[in-house]
Amino acid sequence: MKYCIFSKIVTNLSPEEIVEKLQEFGYDGVEWRIHDEGHFTLQEVQEKAEYIRKTAESHKIETVSLIGYLLVQDIKRIEKLFGAAEKIGCSQVRLWPPPYDGKTEYCQLYNQGLTAMDKVNKLAQKHNIRVIFETHPGTIMSSSSLAYRWVSKFSPEQIGVIFDPGNMISEGMENWKLGLEVLGDYLAYVHCKNTAWFFKEEGQKRRWYWEWVGLDEGMVNWKEVINFLKQKGYDGYLSNEDFREISVSQKLKENLDYLKKIVEKTSI
């Protein structure tokens, strides 16, 4: 398997510092965050496409994906993001499926989203981009099953899913093996973080809440998940998405060492 990070976990570092650190610790790739809060805005990723490509390539780091926050209906800006990805030599772009807050019925959101996806798919083919979506709380694809329903009308060569067990602890959890079987060829790659539920007393009430925790501390059994991935024959990216407020070196080194150790030791 290969290893990358989502650049949001090191927002205090510049792009040059990020790729230097990744090369130092032995990573293979990076997902760049395209957002007004960094690492690149939509305008910047268009203007600096050549710089982004050279910065990563100079340290033998692959640009795994551009992590955008554009809803599938935002066609004009999506085309700009696809164009930038094509210049960078990045073949995958993440978009947002319709959000779900209970105010609009799921079926209505799903059908509206699919109409937009027909246009997105044509643009993706034009720019040679694979569109990817993440299993994420607050969307119409919080679980693997819902993700499959969202992408299944399209070819897995054009549309994929980022499998994120840590997200599914807070919403959308299913049996991990079942989820990977459901996704099949739509699996793009895997986000690696962990989550745990806690409770505290507030007067006469007990309030449950979740927090990010270490990969070996939360409710996702990463040894189990990686074993299922190996059974599937998966050899793609495991992406470090540790959002805890710990030092950059600890975040990059400890998580990579942990993942590599269980990848090497986990039996099929």
N, C-alpha and C positions, 0 to 999 in steps of 0.2 A: 504494500500500500504506500501511498504518498501522503505528505503532510503539508498543510498550509495554515494560514491564519486569516481571520476577518479583521481588516485594518481598524475597525471600530474599537477593538480591545486595546489598542495602543494609540489612542488619539493624541497623546502628548508627544509623539515622535513624528518627525518629518518623513516623507516618503523615502528619502535617501537613508535616513537612520533605520527605517523599518527593514528595507531590503538588506542592509548591512547586518542587522541583528539576525534576520532569518538565515542568511548565509552562514553567519557565525555559529548558530545553534544547530544547523543541519536541516532546515525546512526546504521544501521544494517549490512552494508557491504562495500566492497571496490573493485574497479577494479584496478589491479596492472598494471602499465605501463612497458612493456618489450621493452627496447630501450637502445642504447648506452649512452644516456644522462639521464638514470634513469627511474624508481627506480631500475630495475634489467636488466642487459644485458641478452642475450640468454644463455650465458655460466653460468652466476650467477644464473639464475632461475633454471637451471638444478642442479647445485651444492648445492643450498640453498633451495631446495624444502621443506625439512622437517622443516627448520627454518621458512620459509614463512608460512607454515601451522600452526605451533605452535604459531607464533607471532600473527596471526589473531585469532586463537581459544582461546588463553589466555585472550583475551578481548571480547570474544563472538561476533566477527566480521566475517561475511561470506566473503570468496573470491568469488565474483560474477563472475569475468572473468579475464583472462589474456589478456591485450590489446596489441597484437602484431602488427608489422608493416611489416609483411612478405607478399609479393605478392603470389597469389595462385600457381604460377608456381615454387616457391621455396620449392619443396617437401622435400628435405633432412632436411632443417632447420625447416620446419613445423613439421616434425615427432619428432624432438627433443623438440619442444615447446609443442606438444601434450603429450609427455612422461612426461615432467615436470608438466604439469597441472594435469595429472592423479595421480602423486605422492602427489601433494598438496591437491588433493580432489576437484579440481575446474572443473566444468563440461562444461564451456564455454570458447572459445578462439576466439578473433577477428583476422581476417585476412584482407588483402587489396584486393579488386577486381582490375581489370585492370584500370590503370589511363587513363584519356582522356584529351588530349591537342589539339585535332583537326588535328594532323599530320597523324594519322592512323584512318581509317574509323571505326566507332562504330561497325558495324557488324563483322568486322574482329577481333576486340578486344574481342567482346562477344563470338564468336565461339572458339577462342584460349583459352579464360578463362574457358569456359565450359569443354573443353578437360582436362585442368588441374584439374578442380573441380571434375571430376570423380575419380581421384587419391586421392584428398584431402578427399572426402567423404568416401572412403574405409578406409583411415587412421583414420579418425574420429570415424568410427564405431569400429575399432580395439581398440582404446583407450577410448571409451565411452565418446566422446567429442561432444558437439554441436558447430558447427562453426557459428560464427556470423559476420555480416558485417554492417557497419554504413552508413546511408545516408550521403554522404560526397561530398563537391565540388571537382571538378577535377578528378572524377572517372566516370565509366560508370553507377553508381547508385546514382546519386545526388538527385533523387526524390523517393517517395514511389512507384510510378508506375514502374520506372526503376529498383528499388530494387526488386520488385516482379518478374519482368521478369528475373532477374539474379538468384533468388533462387528457382523459381517455379518448376523447373524440379526435385527438390529434396524434401524429406520429411521434414515438418516443425519440426519434432522431431530431425532431424539431422542438419538442417540449419536454422538460424534465422536472424533477422534484428534489429539493434538498431535504433529506431525512434528518429531522432534529428531535431526538428523544427528549432532550432537556426542556424544550418548549412544550412537549406533549405531557410532561408531568403536571404543568399548570393547567393545561386544557388539551384534550384530544388523545389521551393515552389509550393505546391498544397493545395487545400482545406484540412484542417487537418482531418476532419471527413472522407472524401473520402479516404485519404491516409491510415488511420487506417483500413477502411473497405477493401481496396485493400490488405493490408498486412495480415489481418486475423490472422491465427494461426502462421504465420511467425514472428509476433512481439515478440522479445526477451525481451527488456526493453526499457526505455526512457532516453535519455540524456537531462538534463535541463540546458539551458543557454539562453541568449537572445542577439539579434543583432538589430542594427538600421542603416539605411542609412543616410548619411549626404552629403552636398556638400560644396565646397569652390571655390571662384573665383581665377583663376590663369591667370592674365592678362586679355585677352579677352575671356578666356575659363572658363567653369564651370566643375569642376571634381567631380564626385560622388565617394564615398568610404563608406565602412561599418566598424563598430567597435562593440566590445563586450560591452554590457551595463547590468544593473541590470535586474533581472528576471521580475520586474514590470515596466520596463522602455522602453523596446524594442518593436519590431513589432510582436513578438509572444504573443498572448493572452493566458497566461497559465491557466487562469480560464476556458476558452473555451476548451483548449486541455484536461485538466484534466476531465472536464465534459464528453467529448467524450470517454475518457478512461474508466470512470465509467459506461457509457452506454454500453460499450463493455464488462463490467464485469472484467476489468483488475485489478489485485491486486498485480502486480509484483513491480519491482524496479523503482524508480525515482532517477536518478544519477546526483548529483551536478557536473556540468562541467563548473564552472564559472572561466574563464581565466583572469578576470580583475586583475590588480595589486593593490589589497587591502590586508589588514591584514588577516592572516589565520583565526583568531577567527571571524572576521566580515564575511568572506566568508563562513565559515562553519555554524555559528549560524544563520545569517540573512536569508540565502537561505533555510535552513531546516525549520526555523520558518514560512517562507512565504509559502513553499510547504505544510507543515502540515496544516496550516490555511485554504488554499484553498481546500485541499482534504477534510477537515472536513466540510467546509461550502458549497462546490459546490453541487448542487442538480442534480439528474439524470433526 
